[in-house]
Amino acid sequence: MTQQTAPQTTIHAAFVGHVAAALDALEAAGTIPAGLNRANVAVEPPRDPSHGDLATNAAMVLAKPAGMNPRALAEALVGELKKVPAVTAAEIAGPGFINLRLSAGAWLGELRAIAALGDAYGRSSMGAGTTVNVEYVSANPTGPMHMGHCRGAVVGDALAALLEAAGHKVIREYYVNDAGAQVDVLARSAHVRYREALGEAVGEIPEGLYPGDYLVPIGQELAKEFGDKYAKAPESEWLVLFRTRAVAAMLVMIKADLALLGIHHDLFSSEAELQAAGKPDEAEKWLRAHDLVYDGHLEAPKGKTPDDWEPVELPLFRSTKFGDDQDRPIKKSDGSWTYFGADLAYHFQKAESADALVDIWGADHAGTMKRIKAAVAAMTAGSGKEKPFEVKLVQMVQLMKGGQPFKMSKRAGNFVTLADVVEMVGKDVVRFTMLTRKPDAQMDFDFDKVVEASKDNPVFYVQYAHARIRSTLRKGAAEGFAPSADHLDLLGEEELALIKLGAQFPRLVEAAAQAREPHRVAFFLYDLAAAFHGYWNVGNDRPEKRFIVAQDGNLTGARLYLASQIGQLVRNGLALLGVEAVEEM
């Protein structure tokens, strides 16, 4: 998708402007006071299409600060909005909502706007160039990517694309946890494979190490480079070296796995480098200076008695000040950083180069969300400007095949790799499927169903809509017909309903970006595909409703033009999800 920003000419943008102009007129007339906060004024389709084409809550939101009755303000607004040429009716509903009906010409103009903007339709300048750091995947560098990482990877990548479409600059970041005990285990596991490559019979991989065959090539490379130099050497001589080499090899593997899904990060930040640079120490110093860290003792764990619990003085972050149930240590008793302590410093570093932060975490990390959000809020506010920070939790995916669950275990070495799944069903199927449910909802990934050619398979249903459109355009061309905007007035209510649904796309992109919810795009595409297939099926029963009506070239040209723009919308939506639109199926 091109990176240009669409001019503000869509119906959604135009009517946001019309409502703003109406409010400006009321201000100028002294009907409402100047300077009212309009941030919560919305323009969107009403929930019930029978109520109209667009609705605004402006009177409801502004009545109280304006010191007016909502209905009285609504009546004044209606008077202004009726002056807009595209408005055929403006009605007040309930206590003050305003429903608008637009002319057919306004919707046909939107169809032309889709054609004119092409792949820029749906893009906006809402983000005003502000920078959002999106950190996602961040799997431990101890093995290849497996399907436990896949959902968060796709959600994060789609969110990054969505934020860019809404006018933000985006930093795609991966945090490499290369300073914990798990990478020491990786180094020891690589040492076993190194000895094996030298000809030693190592037998079963010792309990607690990574047994996966993916470490065999690393062992072979180490043997080729160092010979038997470290075969009998004490661990202190090779641990750091083997850890560094193994982590580097794992990152090459991880990047290759992610590339299979079309995922590429801008930045890989190392936890080990963060600690070596003294960033956690800087964060602790800052927190102490602002009385957010103190030396204290943790309460004894539940069930422990004074005889089996020895309290240790630790630096504690005042997370209770921000709603946590207890203050949290940033260091362990041996002086090393807790995960929370290192993570806190990492987020402080990220905030230096971004206006807002978004983390995509597995649901198993939900327990630490409150404290890290509290710490980031405290540090960014204390440093002069609080940076919005959100954590989006992603539930695990249950893999199914033949009615049976696929098991995975990273330590056991029998996990289902991301590469295996992409090879089996394809990148596009994997990506789209991961966005067909809200990320915090449980998901089954059924290998049989995701390739099923049915309405119950959203991937197929949306792709089939696009393929159907392309096939129709090819058939039309073969019969001498081309899309034409010359006679769009021949389109009727059923066709206008398709346009009205499609015209929600720009508003949907902005709303999904604000909510940090890329799955909304997948939901929209399914609804659009359903509407298109529904219209197509009408043509099966009523030949005069088909896209190609051989005896009426003007009507055929108009309907092919409509089909072409619906196809454009499908492509634009799929591009945000990182999915290719197929030409035929």
C-alpha positions, 0 to 999 in steps of 0.5 A: 500500500502506498504511503500517501495520505488521503485528502479529506474528501470522503463522506466521513471526513466531509461530514465531520467538517460539516458538523464542525462548521455548523458548531462554528456558525452557532458560536458566531451567532452566540447560540453556544459559547466559544471554546467548547471541548469538541473532542467527544463529538462523533459522526458515524452511521446509526446502529439502525440503518432505518434511522438514516445514513449518518448520526451525530451526538454533538448536541448530547455532548455539548449541551451541558457545557453550553448550558443548553437543553440538548434538544434545543441545541439539536434543533439549532444544529439541525437548522445549520445542517439542513443547509448542506446540499447533500443532506435530504433530511435532518431529524432529532431522535430521543433526547438530542441525537441527530440523524441525517439522510443523504442524497443518492448523489452524495453516495455516488460521489463517494464511489468516485472518491474510492476510485480517485483515491485508490489504495489511499482510500481509508488513509488519514492524517488523524495521527498528525505524524505522532510516533507510536512504538509498537512492541510485539513478539519479543519471544525468548531467543531460545528457539524457532518461532512456534504457533504460541507466538503467532497470534501476537506477532500478527496482531502487532504487525497489523496494528502497526500498519493500521496506525500508519494508515491513520497518520502515525509514524510507527516504530516496530520493536522486538525486545530480545530477552538475552540476559536471563537464565533461559539464555544460559540454558541455551548456551549449555544446550548448545555446548551439548550439541557442540560436543556431539558434533565433535563425535561424543556420544551425548545420549539423551539431552539432560533434563532442563536443557533444550533438546530441539534439533534446531541446535544441531547446526549451531553445535556443528558451527561451534565445533568447526570454529573452535575444534575441541578447545571447549569440550572439556573446559569449565563452564566459566570459559565458554558460557558467555561465548556460547551464549552470544553465538547461540542467541545470534543464531536464534535471532537469525532463525527468528527473523527468517520465521517472521519473514514467512509471515511478512513481518519485519521489525525496525528495531531489535533491542537487547536486554543485555545491552540495556543492562550493560549501558546501566539503564536500569541503574539510571531508572532506579536513581530517577525513581528514588529521587521521586520517592517511587522506590524505597528499601523495604521488606516484602510480606511473607508469602501466604502459608509461610511462618517466621521460621521458614521465611527470612525477610530480605531488604530489597528496593521496592517500587511503590506500585500500591500508589498506582492501584497494585495490591503490593509494592514490587521489588526491582532487584532480587536478593542477589542484586540482579534485576528482577524482570520487572526492574529490567522491563521498567528501564526498557520502557523508560528507554522506549518512551524517549523516542516515541509519543505513545507506547503499545505492547502486545503481550501473551495473556499469561503476563496479565499479572504484571500489566498493572505495575508496569503501566503504573511505573511508565505513567510515573516515569513519563509524567515525572520527566515532563510529559506523560506518554500514553501506554497500553498493553494488549493481551493476546490469548493462546491459540489452540491448534486442532487437526482431525478433531484432535489438539496439536500439542506444543512444548518448546522445551520438549522440542516437539512444538509446532513451528510457525514455519510448519504452519505457514508451509501447510496453509499459507501466510495469508490464511494464517494472518487473516485467521489470527484476526478473526477474533478479538485478541483477548478471546480464546481461539482454535486454529483448526487446520481443516477449517481454515482451508475450507471453501465455505461461508464459515471460513472468513478467509475464504469468504473475503478472498472469494469476494475479491476473486469474484469481482476480478472474474466479473471484470474479466468476463465483462472485458471479454464481452466488450464492457468496461467499468464506467462512471458515466451513468451511476444514476442508474444504480438503485437502492440495493447498490447504494446499500453496498456503497454506504457500507463500503464508505464506512471504511475510512471511519473504521480505520480511524476508530480501529487505530484509536482503539488499537484493535486491528481485528475490526478491519477483518470484521469489516471485510467479512461484513462487506464480503457478505453484503457483496455475496448477498447482492450477487446471489440476488442476480442468480434469481433475477437476471436483471440484477446481475453485474453484466446485463448484456442488453444494457451497456450503460447499466453494466458499466455502472455496476462494473464500476461499483464492483471495481470499487468494492474490490478496491476496498477489499484490497485496501483492507487486506493490505492493512492486515498484510494479506494479498487479495487473490485474483482467482480461486 
